[in-house]
């Protein structure tokens, strides 16, 4: 579903993403992890067609993002880490707008909107301006907007931010059903416990490159980590913290 070849993004002399090559098949929930500044969000935005790579290629369902961007983007639902909505639109209007971007409207979309709002407990807010929504409600509306056109691929950055426990569990179940039915999810999160439980495979990105990639078993083999948790492997690959530094900070 996703194929990256030598994907690179530079800002002047700084290389944010350094020649990443990666394949994610259909029916997989793939985790992209890394410390702040590692290049995760930049990579995801290039896959979604929001950023143009300096070099390399992105294929979504066999469609080249640079050569046929509209066709590639039509297959994608993007959930950013910050829920931006138009304050002067109601929830229903926002979802109609999102569907219209993909050329979809009419009674079928109205039913789809009502289904999504009901699933995320937003039905009572359908006709309310989004300026009155809480952060968590905005996040749920953004998720609805990413699903409204029935994408083949969902790209999601920090999916659980702002969600209450009930909504977070609902989203986990929804994601698992989505991939079980042949969809593909590329997810980035700093909550490593969530990634370890949810993801079929994981890539750890460090300094713009993939440091390790595979299932939990494969990651342990690659990092010679025995039965370490994902958190311990992550810290081993990315440097982690140093105990003596903590001692210095906490010293009275």
C-alpha positions in Angstrom: 0.0 0.0 0.0 2.9 2.4 0.9 6.2 2.2 -0.8 9.0 4.8 -0.1 12.2 4.8 -2.0 15.2 6.9 -0.9 12.8 9.5 0.5 14.7 12.6 1.5 13.7 16.1 2.8 16.2 18.9 3.3 15.7 22.4 4.7 18.8 24.2 3.6 21.8 22.3 4.9 19.7 20.4 7.5 18.5 16.9 6.4 15.2 16.1 8.2 14.6 12.8 6.4 17.6 11.0 5.0 17.0 8.4 2.3 14.2 6.4 3.9 13.1 3.3 2.0 10.1 1.4 3.4 7.2 -0.8 2.4 3.9 -1.2 4.2 1.4 -3.7 2.7 -2.4 -3.7 2.8 -4.0 -4.9 6.0 -1.3 -3.7 8.3 -1.1 -1.3 11.2 2.4 0.1 11.0 4.0 2.2 13.7 6.5 5.0 13.0 8.3 5.9 16.2 11.1 8.2 17.1 12.2 11.0 19.4 11.2 14.6 18.8 13.0 15.9 15.7 13.7 12.4 14.3 11.8 13.1 11.0 8.6 11.1 11.7 6.1 13.9 11.1 8.0 15.2 8.1 7.9 11.6 6.6 4.2 11.3 7.3 3.4 14.6 5.7 5.4 13.7 2.6 3.4 10.4 2.3 0.2 12.4 2.7 1.2 14.8 0.0 1.4 17.8 2.3 5.1 18.3 1.9 7.1 17.8 -1.3 10.2 15.6 -0.9 13.6 17.0 -1.9 14.3 13.6 -3.6 13.0 10.1 -3.6 9.5 8.8 -4.3 6.2 8.0 -2.5 3.8 5.4 -3.9 0.3 4.9 -2.4 -1.5 1.9 -3.7 0.9 1.9 -6.7 0.2 5.6 -7.5 3.1 8.0 -7.5 2.3 11.0 -5.2 4.4 13.4 -7.3 3.1 12.3 -10.7 -0.6 11.8 -9.8 -1.2 13.6 -6.5 -5.0 13.9 -6.6 -5.4 10.2 -7.3 -3.0 9.2 -4.6 -4.5 11.6 -2.0 -8.0 10.3 -2.7 -6.9 7.0 -1.1 -5.7 8.7 2.1 -7.4 9.9 5.3 -5.0 12.1 7.3 -5.4 12.7 11.1 -2.9 15.4 12.3 -1.7 15.7 15.9 -3.4 19.1 16.2 -7.1 19.2 15.5 -7.7 22.1 13.2 -11.3 22.8 12.3 -13.2 25.9 10.9 -14.8 27.5 13.9 -17.7 29.0 12.0 -18.9 25.7 10.5 -21.0 23.2 12.4 -19.8 19.7 12.8 -22.1 18.5 10.1 -21.0 21.3 7.7 -17.3 20.5 8.4 -17.8 16.8 7.5 -19.8 17.8 4.3 -16.9 20.1 3.4 -14.3 17.3 4.0 -16.4 14.9 1.8 -16.7 17.5 -0.9 -12.9 17.7 -1.1 -13.0 14.2 -2.4 -15.9 14.9 -4.8 -18.5 13.1 -2.6 -21.9 14.4 -1.6 -25.6 13.5 -1.5 -27.8 11.2 0.6 -25.0 8.5 1.0 -22.6 11.0 2.5 -25.3 12.3 4.8 -25.9 8.8 6.1 -22.1 8.3 6.5 -21.8 11.6 8.5 -24.6 10.6 10.8 -23.0 7.2 11.4 -19.6 8.7 12.2 -21.1 11.3 14.5 -23.1 8.7 16.4 -20.1 6.4 16.8 -18.1 9.2 18.4 -21.0 10.6 20.5 -21.2 13.8 18.5 -24.7 13.5 17.1 -26.1 16.1 19.6 -23.4 18.5 18.4 -24.0 18.1 14.6 -25.6 21.5 14.2 -23.4 23.4 16.7 -20.5 25.6 15.6 -17.2 23.9 16.2 -16.0 26.9 18.1 -18.0 25.5 21.0 -16.3 22.1 20.8 -13.8 20.9 23.4 -10.3 19.8 22.3 -11.4 16.2 22.6 -14.5 16.8 20.5 -12.5 18.5 17.8 -10.1 15.6 17.7 -13.0 13.2 17.2 -14.4 15.4 14.5 -11.1 15.4 12.7 -11.1 11.6 12.9 -14.6 11.5 11.4 -13.4 13.8 8.6 -10.5 11.4 7.8 -12.9 8.5 7.5 -15.9 10.2 5.8 -14.7 9.3 2.2 -13.8 5.7 3.1 -10.1 5.8 2.5 -7.8 2.8 1.9 -5.0 4.3 4.0 -5.2 6.3 7.3 -2.2 8.3 8.3 -2.5 9.3 11.9 -0.1 11.4 14.1 -0.6 11.0 17.9 -4.2 9.5 17.6 -5.0 9.4 21.3 -4.2 13.0 22.2 -7.2 14.7 23.8 -9.4 11.6 23.8 -11.1 10.3 26.9 -10.6 6.6 27.8 -13.8 5.5 26.2 -13.0 7.3 22.9 -9.4 6.0 22.9 -10.7 2.4 23.3 -13.2 3.0 20.5 -10.5 4.3 18.2 -8.2 1.3 18.9 -11.1 -1.1 18.1 -12.0 0.9 15.0 -8.3 0.8 13.7 -8.1 -2.9 14.3 -11.3 -3.6 12.4 -10.1 -1.2 9.6 -6.9 -3.2 9.0 -8.7 -6.6 9.5 -10.9 -5.6 6.5 -7.9 -4.8 4.3 -7.2 -1.2 5.2 -3.8 0.2 6.1 -2.8 2.5 8.9 0.5 4.4 9.4 0.6 5.6 13.0 3.0 7.8 14.9 2.9 8.0 18.7 5.0 8.8 21.7 2.9 6.4 23.8 5.1 3.3 23.3 2.8 1.0 25.3 0.0 1.8 22.7 2.4 1.1 19.8 3.6 -2.2 21.3 0.0 -3.4 21.7 -1.5 -2.1 18.5 1.1 -2.2 15.8 1.8 -5.2 13.6 5.2 -3.8 12.7 7.2 -0.9 13.9 10.0 1.3 12.5 12.1 3.4 14.8 13.4 6.6 13.2 16.5 8.3 14.5 18.2 11.3 13.0 16.2 11.0 9.8 17.0 7.3 9.2 15.4 4.0 10.1 17.3 2.5 12.9 15.2 -0.7 13.2 12.2 -2.1 11.4 10.0 -5.2 12.0 7.8 -7.0 14.4 8.6 -6.9 18.1 10.4 -10.2 17.7 12.4 -8.9 14.8 13.2 -5.7 16.6 14.6 -7.6 19.5 16.7 -9.7 17.2 18.0 -6.6 15.3 18.9 -4.8 18.6 20.1 -7.9 20.5 17.6 -6.9 23.2 16.5 -10.3 24.6 13.0 -9.8 26.0 13.2 -6.0 26.5 10.1 -3.9 26.1 9.6 -1.6 23.2 10.4 1.4 25.5 13.8 -0.2 26.5 14.6 -0.9 22.8 13.6 2.6 21.8 15.9 4.1 24.5 18.7 1.8 23.5 18.5 2.8 19.8 18.0 6.6 20.4 20.3 7.2 23.4 17.7 7.6 26.1 18.6 9.5 29.2 21.7 9.2 31.3 21.3 8.5 35.0 24.2 10.8 36.0 22.4 13.7 34.3 19.3 13.1 36.3 21.3 13.0 39.5 22.8 16.4 38.6 19.4 17.9 38.0 17.9 16.5 41.2 20.9 17.2 43.4 20.1 19.6 46.2 
